[in-house]
Amino acid sequence: MTWWTPQLHALLGGLVAAGGVFVMWEQAGIVWTLLIAAVATAFLLWQGRSIGAVWAWTTLGLGIESMTWPIVTMIRIRMEGIEPTEEQMGTILNAVLFGLFASVFWVTFAFGLFKRLREQNAPPIPVQESKPAPPRGKKKRARA
């Protein structure tokens, strides 16, 4: 393993996050996509101490991005100032259903990666010798 591997993965994670923005929001131009790629890569370089950490943060970012997709879609349609058409309502429904599914998937995946990282970085628990349990016998009842 070389020293640049987490940095390479941070670059790839930034590109994945930018690709998510580009695919989910049709109005996101190339300038916004490149800006998101740069910001995401800088964040991943800062937070990504390992490859696992880079991808944990990347998947969490995809989950948050997926959560915002329906909200942005609804705001964008509402800003037009007219009642939404059937086609626009279909677009909102699509964004809500797919955004909800994708956000739950990516956030759950990210939490699993973070849990795995925490377990890998936790100090080992020392094993203690246990005392044998006392023998279980029949209890005698006291007669009155």
C-alpha positions in Angstrom: 0.0 0.0 0.0 1.4 3.4 -0.9 1.0 6.7 0.8 -1.3 8.2 -1.9 -4.0 5.5 -1.7 -6.4 7.4 0.7 -5.8 10.5 -1.4 -6.7 8.7 -4.6 -9.9 7.4 -3.0 -10.8 10.9 -1.7 -10.6 12.1 -5.3 -12.8 9.2 -6.5 -15.2 9.9 -3.6 -15.4 13.5 -4.6 -16.2 12.5 -8.2 -18.9 10.1 -7.0 -20.5 12.9 -4.9 -20.4 15.3 -7.9 -21.8 12.6 -10.2 -24.7 12.2 -7.7 -25.4 15.9 -7.9 -25.2 15.9 -11.7 -27.6 12.9 -12.0 -30.1 13.9 -9.4 -30.5 17.6 -10.3 -30.8 18.2 -14.0 -30.3 22.0 -13.5 -26.9 21.5 -11.9 -24.5 22.8 -14.5 -21.0 21.7 -15.1 -19.7 24.6 -13.0 -21.7 23.6 -9.9 -20.8 19.9 -10.5 -17.1 20.8 -10.6 -17.5 23.0 -7.5 -19.2 20.1 -5.6 -16.4 17.8 -6.7 -13.7 20.2 -5.4 -15.5 20.8 -2.1 -16.2 17.1 -1.6 -12.7 16.1 -2.4 -11.2 18.7 0.0 -13.5 17.4 2.7 -12.6 13.8 2.1 -8.9 14.7 2.1 -9.4 16.4 5.4 -11.5 13.7 7.1 -10.3 10.5 5.3 -7.6 9.0 7.3 -8.1 5.7 5.7 -9.9 4.3 2.6 -12.7 3.0 4.8 -13.2 6.5 6.3 -13.2 8.1 2.9 -16.0 5.8 1.6 -18.0 6.1 4.9 -18.0 9.9 4.5 -18.8 9.6 0.8 -21.8 7.3 1.3 -23.1 9.6 4.1 -22.8 12.5 1.7 -24.8 10.5 -0.9 -27.4 9.8 1.7 -27.7 13.5 2.6 -27.8 14.4 -1.1 -30.6 11.9 -1.7 -32.6 13.4 1.2 -32.3 16.9 -0.2 -33.4 15.8 -3.7 -37.2 15.8 -3.1 -37.0 19.0 -1.1 -35.2 20.8 -3.8 -37.6 19.4 -6.4 -40.6 20.6 -4.4 -39.1 24.1 -3.8 -38.1 24.5 -7.5 -41.6 23.6 -8.7 -43.3 25.8 -6.0 -41.1 28.8 -7.0 -42.7 28.8 -10.4 -45.7 30.3 -8.7 -48.4 28.3 -10.3 -50.2 25.1 -9.2 -48.2 22.1 -10.1 -49.3 20.2 -13.2 -49.8 16.4 -13.2 -46.4 16.0 -14.8 -44.8 18.1 -12.1 -46.7 16.1 -9.4 -45.3 13.0 -11.0 -41.8 14.4 -10.8 -42.3 15.2 -7.1 -43.6 11.7 -6.4 -40.6 10.2 -8.3 -38.2 12.4 -6.3 -39.8 11.5 -3.0 -39.9 7.8 -3.6 -36.5 7.4 -5.1 -35.0 10.0 -2.8 -36.3 8.3 0.3 -35.2 4.8 -0.9 -31.7 6.0 -1.9 -31.2 8.1 1.3 -32.2 5.2 3.6 -29.9 2.9 1.7 -26.8 5.2 1.6 -27.2 6.5 5.2 -27.6 2.9 6.5 -24.6 1.8 4.5 -22.5 4.8 5.8 -23.5 4.0 9.4 -22.4 0.4 8.9 -19.0 1.6 7.6 -18.6 4.0 10.5 -19.4 1.2 13.0 -16.9 -1.1 11.3 -14.2 1.7 11.5 -15.0 2.3 15.2 -14.7 -1.4 16.0 -11.4 -1.6 14.1 -10.0 1.4 16.0 -11.3 0.4 19.4 -8.7 -0.9 21.9 -8.8 -4.6 22.4 -10.8 -5.8 25.4 -8.6 -7.8 27.9 -9.9 -11.3 28.5 -10.5 -12.0 32.2 -10.5 -15.4 33.7 -13.9 -16.3 35.0 -14.5 -18.1 38.2 -16.4 -21.4 37.9 -20.0 -21.1 38.9 -20.9 -22.8 42.2 -22.7 -26.1 41.7 -26.4 -25.9 41.6 -28.0 -28.4 43.9 -31.4 -29.0 45.3 -32.5 -26.5 47.9 -33.9 -28.0 51.1 -37.0 -26.4 52.4 -37.1 -25.6 56.0 -40.0 -27.3 57.7 -42.0 -25.4 60.2 
